[in-house]
């Protein structure tokens, strides 16, 4: 992990599911441009493994959309992204410029569980009649987009992901009864200090402030 001068030569970054890819791409590109001599090794992990790996020094930092109350970790909120509705072609809801959660309840609704939004899930739970099973949980945004593009229902996901799926014929409609948001957090060990991780954190905050995409 250290080079001959005693400095970090590698940054081990753990990435949990659900982190918006456009912001992540901007951050990784900035890291590569400003510190090309530091090898960036990243690992796709679960939220649980991310926290355990930070405790066990397997990772230097992690990105997740799930906040932690672990006192041994420093949790830094980074970028916030609104959720929106992915609507298929020739669908009744296309007549409406904006939508609410209540507008979606008559249709199959696809959710990628990795995009954690407690307010959204609480609202769905409150509004759905007991026994209604029209929420379909999928294991990736790609599957969500596949079902929506085929016309089987609507999806709720991060705005940037829906925008990138426009070429599939999917249209985005904002949700006006929110805000329904997902927040990306940078997590790192509280007691450990590293100039490389410090600089990475500053770049992450820069991407969050500038809205780089």
C-alpha positions in Angstrom: 0.0 0.0 0.0 3.0 2.3 0.6 5.7 3.4 -1.8 9.3 4.0 -1.0 8.6 7.5 0.4 6.1 6.1 2.9 3.1 7.5 1.0 0.1 5.7 -0.3 0.6 4.4 -3.8 -2.8 2.8 -4.0 -6.4 3.8 -3.0 -8.7 0.9 -2.3 -12.2 2.1 -2.8 -15.3 0.0 -2.0 -18.5 0.8 -3.9 -21.9 -0.5 -2.8 -24.9 -0.9 -5.1 -27.0 2.1 -6.0 -24.4 4.8 -6.2 -25.3 7.1 -9.2 -22.9 6.2 -11.9 -22.6 9.6 -13.6 -21.4 11.3 -10.4 -19.1 8.3 -9.7 -17.6 8.5 -13.2 -16.9 12.3 -12.7 -15.2 11.6 -9.4 -13.0 8.8 -10.8 -12.1 10.8 -13.8 -11.0 13.7 -11.6 -9.0 11.4 -9.4 -7.2 10.0 -12.4 -6.5 13.4 -13.9 -5.2 15.0 -10.7 -3.3 12.1 -9.1 -2.4 9.6 -11.8 0.5 8.2 -9.8 -2.0 6.7 -7.3 -3.4 3.3 -8.4 -7.1 3.2 -7.8 -8.4 -0.3 -7.0 -12.1 -0.5 -6.6 -14.3 -3.3 -5.3 -18.1 -3.8 -5.8 -19.4 -4.9 -2.5 -22.5 -5.1 -0.3 -23.1 -2.4 2.3 -22.3 -4.9 5.0 -19.0 -5.9 3.4 -18.1 -2.2 2.9 -18.4 -1.5 6.6 -16.6 -4.7 7.7 -13.8 -4.1 5.1 -13.2 -0.6 6.5 -13.0 -1.9 10.0 -10.6 -4.7 8.9 -8.5 -2.3 6.7 -9.3 -4.1 3.5 -10.6 -0.8 2.0 -9.4 2.7 2.5 -12.7 4.4 1.8 -16.2 3.4 0.5 -19.2 4.9 -1.3 -22.7 3.9 -0.4 -26.3 5.2 -0.5 -26.9 3.7 2.9 -25.9 5.9 5.8 -24.3 4.2 8.8 -24.4 5.2 12.5 -21.1 3.4 13.1 -19.1 5.6 15.5 -15.9 4.1 14.2 -16.5 5.5 10.7 -16.6 9.0 9.4 -19.7 9.5 7.2 -19.6 12.3 4.7 -22.7 13.1 2.7 -21.8 13.9 -0.9 -24.3 14.3 -3.7 -28.0 14.1 -3.5 -30.2 13.0 -6.4 -34.0 13.2 -6.8 -36.0 10.1 -7.7 -38.3 10.3 -10.7 -40.7 8.1 -12.6 -39.6 6.1 -15.7 -42.6 5.8 -18.0 -42.8 3.5 -21.1 -43.9 4.6 -24.6 -47.6 5.1 -25.3 -48.5 4.9 -21.6 -51.5 6.7 -20.0 -49.3 8.7 -17.5 -47.5 10.4 -20.4 -50.4 12.9 -20.5 -49.3 14.3 -17.1 -46.3 16.6 -16.9 -45.7 15.7 -13.2 -46.7 12.8 -11.0 -47.3 11.8 -7.4 -46.8 8.4 -5.8 -50.6 8.1 -5.7 -50.7 8.4 -9.5 -48.6 5.2 -9.8 -50.7 2.8 -7.7 -52.9 1.5 -10.5 -49.8 0.1 -12.3 -47.0 -2.3 -11.7 -44.3 -0.4 -10.1 -40.6 -1.5 -10.4 -38.1 -0.7 -7.7 -34.4 -1.4 -7.5 -33.9 -2.0 -3.8 -30.3 -0.8 -3.9 -31.6 2.7 -4.4 -32.5 3.3 -0.8 -35.1 6.0 -0.3 -36.8 5.5 3.1 -39.3 8.3 2.5 -40.4 6.8 -0.8 -40.8 3.3 0.6 -42.7 4.7 3.6 -45.1 6.6 1.3 -45.7 3.5 -0.8 -46.4 1.5 2.3 -48.9 4.0 3.6 -50.8 4.4 0.3 -50.9 0.8 -0.9 -54.0 -1.1 0.2 -53.3 -4.1 2.3 -52.6 -7.1 0.1 -51.8 -5.2 -3.1 -48.8 -6.7 -4.7 -48.0 -4.3 -7.6 -44.5 -3.4 -6.4 -42.0 -5.5 -8.3 -38.4 -5.5 -6.9 -35.6 -6.0 -9.3 -31.8 -6.7 -8.8 -30.5 -3.9 -11.1 -31.5 -0.8 -12.9 -31.0 -2.6 -16.2 -33.9 -5.0 -15.3 -36.1 -2.1 -14.2 -35.5 -0.4 -17.5 -36.2 -3.6 -19.4 -39.6 -4.1 -17.9 -40.5 -0.4 -18.2 -39.4 -0.1 -21.8 -41.5 -3.2 -22.7 -44.6 -1.5 -21.2 -45.1 -3.7 -18.2 -45.4 -0.8 -15.8 -43.5 2.2 -14.5 -40.3 2.5 -12.5 -39.0 4.8 -9.8 -35.2 5.5 -9.9 -32.6 8.2 -9.9 -33.1 10.9 -12.5 -29.7 10.5 -14.1 -30.3 6.8 -14.7 -33.7 7.4 -16.3 -32.2 10.1 -18.5 -29.6 7.6 -19.7 -32.3 5.1 -20.5 -34.1 7.6 -22.9 -32.7 5.8 -25.9 -34.9 2.8 -24.8 -38.0 4.9 -25.4 -38.4 5.6 -21.7 -39.7 9.0 -20.7 -39.0 10.7 -17.3 -41.6 12.4 -15.2 -40.7 14.3 -11.9 -42.4 13.4 -8.6 -43.9 16.5 -7.0 -45.0 15.1 -3.7 -41.5 14.5 -2.4 -38.7 15.2 -2.2 -37.7 11.6 -2.7 -34.0 11.5 -2.7 -31.0 9.2 -2.6 -27.8 10.4 -0.9 -24.4 9.1 -1.7 -22.1 8.9 1.4 -18.3 8.6 1.6 -17.3 6.4 4.5 -13.8 6.0 5.9 -12.3 4.9 9.2 -12.7 7.6 11.9 -9.3 7.2 13.5 -7.1 6.6 10.5 -5.5 9.5 8.6 -4.3 9.4 5.0 -3.4 12.3 2.8 -4.5 10.3 -0.3 -7.9 9.6 1.2 -8.1 13.2 2.3 -7.5 14.4 -1.2 -10.0 11.9 -2.6 -12.6 13.2 -0.1 -12.0 16.8 -1.3 -12.5 15.8 -4.9 -15.7 14.0 -4.0 -17.0 17.1 -2.3 -15.9 19.2 -5.4 -18.0 16.9 -7.7 -20.9 17.2 -5.3 -20.7 21.0 -5.2 -20.3 21.6 -8.9 -22.9 19.1 -10.0 -20.4 17.4 -12.3 -22.0 14.6 -14.3 
